[in-house]
């Protein structure tokens, strides 16, 4: 793991603060000043900031936060807007959010003090469930796209103005249900298993519909339920058990993948050696 990332994930400092500390010579690795931002922290390395050791966290703590609208999921904002870290209790300042909810969205946000957990959950295909409201009646074309998936070469509609993502592929929705409808709106509950940038806003914008409200109510079996807005709760024992099971399976899959790659590389090397031997002239 890169040095600045290691510091931000295992201490009270943000990534930017870690960069500044490295630049100022406040960071040492094995008692030697380290000014290489890209240095990869190795097992057994002693990392200190201002003389205090930064230890990698082994135990897992995870919380559920009911994010309000009008709050950014980031450490700092260059425009001075409110972030979740202004709202969260100080003891969670170093926690890592699992994915993002945009400024205008609300609801369930998982945070953890463990890098492996955050990365595994973000990259997973676990179900994410949302309650949303669009400003149009639901059309058959929308329903078909939810069932069959959708590929957009230009998915900028519904995106943040600074987003550089243009092309986007939407997998078929896991589930969809109409919660209410009127002449100028439709309320839906949808479940998807991806976490792409402003995915639902882009999807419905393709059909000329604006998402008026968007609230995540569940993620991978973790439910928001009656947690009040701007409040947090720790994972329950069942949720921790499910998380450990998920991580175990993820590690087994990763081990199997690496083993398979090693075997393929070995077979390719043996095949190449055999071809070289065949081409060698005999004396």
NORBEL-V958387 format. One record per pair of residues at least 4 apart in sequence whose ideal C-beta (glycine too) atoms are under 8 Angstrom apart, sorted by the first residue. I is the first residue (numbers start at 1). J is the second residue. If there is no record, write none. Layout:
<<I,J> <I,J>>
//
This chain:
<<1,5> <1,6> <1,9> <1,40> <1,41> <1,115> <2,6> <2,37> <2,38> <2,39> <2,40> <2,41> <3,7> <3,18> <3,22> <3,27> <3,29> <3,34> <3,36> <3,37> <3,38> <3,39> <3,40> <3,41> <3,47> <4,8> <4,15> <4,18> <4,19> <4,22> <4,37> <5,9> <5,15> <5,18> <5,115> <6,10> <6,41> <6,47> <6,54> <6,56> <7,11> <7,13> <7,18> <7,21> <7,22> <7,27> <7,47> <7,49> <7,54> <8,13> <8,14> <8,15> <8,17> <8,18> <8,94> <9,57> <9,94> <9,96> <9,113> <9,115> <10,54> <10,55> <10,56> <10,57> <10,94> <11,18> <11,49> <11,54> <11,94> <12,93> <12,94> <13,17> <13,18> <13,21> <13,49> <13,94> <14,18> <14,75> <14,76> <15,19> <15,75> <16,20> <16,75> <16,76> <17,21> <18,22> <18,27> <18,49> <19,23> <19,37> <20,24> <21,26> <21,27> <21,49> <21,50> <22,26> <22,27> <22,34> <22,35> <22,36> <22,37> <23,35> <25,33> <25,35> <26,49> <26,50> <27,33> <27,34> <27,35> <27,47> <27,48> <27,49> <28,32> <28,33> <28,34> <28,46> <28,47> <28,48> <29,34> <29,39> <29,41> <29,45> <29,46> <29,47> <30,45> <30,46> <31,46> <31,48> <34,39> <41,45> <41,47> <46,53> <47,53> <47,54> <48,52> <48,53> <48,54> <49,54> <57,113> <57,114> <59,114> <60,112> <60,113> <60,114> <60,117> <60,240> <60,243> <60,244> <61,95> <61,112> <61,113> <61,114> <61,234> <62,110> <62,111> <62,112> <62,113> <62,114> <62,117> <62,234> <62,235> <62,239> <62,240> <62,243> <63,92> <63,95> <63,110> <63,111> <63,112> <63,232> <63,233> <63,234> <63,235> <64,108> <64,109> <64,110> <64,222> <64,224> <64,227> <64,232> <64,233> <64,234> <64,235> <65,84> <65,88> <65,108> <65,109> <65,110> <65,111> <65,231> <65,232> <66,106> <66,107> <66,108> <66,109> <66,224> <66,227> <66,228> <66,229> <66,230> <66,231> <66,232> <67,71> <67,73> <67,84> <67,101> <67,105> <67,106> <67,107> <67,108> <67,109> <67,230> <68,87> <68,106> <68,229> <68,230> <69,103> <69,104> <69,105> <69,106> <70,82> <70,103> <70,104> <71,82> <71,83> <71,84> <71,86> <71,87> <71,103> <72,77> <72,81> <72,82> <72,83> <72,84> <72,103> <73,83> <73,84> <73,97> <73,100> <73,101> <73,102> <73,109> <74,83> <74,84> <75,83> <75,85> <76,83> <77,81> <77,82> <77,83> <81,103> <82,86> <82,87> <83,87> <84,88> <84,97> <84,109> <85,93> <87,230> <88,92> <88,93> <88,95> <88,111> <88,232> <89,232> <92,111> <92,232> <94,113> <95,111> <95,112> <95,113> <96,111> <96,112> <96,113> <96,114> <96,115> <96,118> <97,109> <97,110> <97,111> <97,118> <98,109> <98,110> <98,111> <98,112> <98,117> <98,118> <98,121> <98,122> <98,219> <99,109> <99,110> <99,121> <99,122> <99,195> <101,105> <101,106> <101,107> <101,109> <101,214> <101,216> <102,160> <102,198> <102,201> <102,214> <104,214> <105,214> <105,215> <105,216> <106,214> <106,215> <106,216> <106,229> <107,130> <107,131> <107,214> <107,215> <107,216> <107,217> <107,224> <108,216> <108,217> <108,218> <108,219> <108,222> <108,223> <108,224> <109,216> <110,121> <110,219> <110,222> <112,117> <112,118> <112,121> <114,118> <115,119> <116,120> <116,247> <117,121> <117,243> <117,247> <118,122> <119,123> <120,124> <120,246> <120,247> <120,250> <121,126> <121,219> <121,220> <122,195> <124,220> <124,246> <124,250> <125,193> <125,194> <126,193> <126,219> <126,220> <126,221> <126,246> <127,174> <127,191> <127,192> <127,193> <127,218> <127,219> <127,220> <127,221> <128,191> <128,192> <128,193> <128,194> <128,195> <128,216> <128,218> <128,219> <128,220> <129,175> <129,189> <129,190> <129,191> <129,216> <129,217> <129,218> <129,219> <130,189> <130,190> <130,191> <130,192> <130,200> <130,214> <130,215> <130,216> <130,217> <131,179> <131,187> <131,188> <131,189> <131,213> <131,214> <131,215> <131,217> <132,187> <132,188> <132,189> <132,190> <132,200> <132,211> <132,213> <132,214> <132,215> <133,185> <133,186> <133,187> <133,188> <133,211> <133,212> <133,213> <133,214> <134,138> <134,185> <134,186> <134,188> <134,204> <134,209> <134,210> <134,211> <134,212> <135,184> <135,185> <135,209> <135,210> <135,212> <136,184> <136,185> <136,186> <136,207> <136,208> <136,209> <136,210> <137,181> <137,183> <137,184> <137,185> <137,186> <138,142> <138,143> <138,178> <138,181> <138,186> <138,188> <139,143> <139,207> <140,144> <141,145> <141,207> <142,146> <142,204> <142,207> <142,209> <143,147> <143,176> <144,148> <145,149> <145,150> <145,170> <145,203> <145,206> <145,207> <146,172> <146,173> <146,176> <146,190> <147,172> <147,173> <148,172> <149,169> <149,170> <149,171> <149,172> <150,169> <150,170> <150,203> <150,206> <151,167> <151,168> <151,169> <151,170> <152,167> <152,168> <152,169> <152,170> <152,202> <152,206> <153,166> <153,167> <154,166> <154,167> <155,159> <155,165> <155,166> <155,167> <155,168> <155,202> <155,206> <156,163> <156,166> <156,202> <157,202> <157,205> <157,206> <158,198> <158,201> <158,202> <158,203> <158,204> <158,205> <158,206> <158,210> <158,211> <159,163> <159,165> <159,197> <159,198> <159,201> <159,202> <160,197> <160,198> <163,197> <163,198> <165,197> <168,196> <168,199> <168,202> <170,194> <170,196> <170,199> <170,203> <171,192> <171,193> <171,194> <173,190> <173,191> <173,192> <174,191> <174,192> <174,193> <175,189> <175,190> <175,191> <176,188> <176,189> <176,190> <176,191> <177,188> <177,189> <177,190> <178,186> <178,187> <178,188> <179,187> <179,188> <179,189> <180,185> <180,186> <180,187> <181,185> <181,186> <181,187> <182,186> <185,212> <189,217> <190,200> <191,218> <192,199> <192,200> <194,199> <195,199> <197,202> <198,202> <199,203> <200,204> <200,211> <200,214> <201,205> <201,211> <201,214> <202,206> <203,207> <204,209> <204,210> <204,211> <205,209> <205,210> <205,211> <216,224> <217,223> <217,224> <218,222> <218,223> <218,224> <220,242> <220,246> <221,239> <221,242> <222,235> <222,239> <227,231> <227,232> <227,233> <235,239> <235,240> <235,243> <236,240> <237,241> <238,242> <239,243> <240,244> <241,245> <242,246> <243,247> <244,248> <245,249> <246,250> <247,251> <248,252> <249,253> <250,254> <251,255> <252,256> <253,257> <254,258> <255,259> <256,260> <257,261> <258,262> <259,263> <260,264> <261,265> <262,266> <263,267> <264,268> <265,269> <266,270> <267,271> <268,272> <269,273> <270,274> <271,275> <272,276> <273,277> <274,278> <275,279> <276,280>>
//
